[in-house]
Amino acid sequence: MTLSEQRAKLVQDWRGMLDKAEAEGRGLSVDEKSQVEKMEADIDALKQRADAKVKLEAAEREMDREAEERAKA
């Protein structure tokens, strides 16, 4: 499962939890609030990993271009 898919699953689970509580006419329980906090932290961590991967790939592309330019010179 990709980082994006993992994030999407967590967001979907979070939405399901909120929708269920709302449909039951109540707020989140203490346990549900704890689960949401963990989901938020996991979503943030996955986003950071995905952002780092994008930056790394951009740096690699730049280095490849520079190497090609040096090879042509």
C-alpha positions, 0 to 999 in steps of 0.5 A: 500500500502506498503512502497516499493510500495509507493516508486515504484509508486513515482519513476514510476511517476518521470520517466514518468514526465522525459520521457514526457518532453524528448519526447516533447524535453524540460526540466522540467517546474518550476512546474514539477521541484517542483513536482520532488523535492517533489517526491525525498523528499517523496522517501527519507522519505519512504526509511528512514521509511523502513530502520527503520522498518527493524532495529526494526524487527532485534532488536525484533528478537534479543531480542526474541532469547535472551529471549529464551536463558534465558528461556533455562538456 
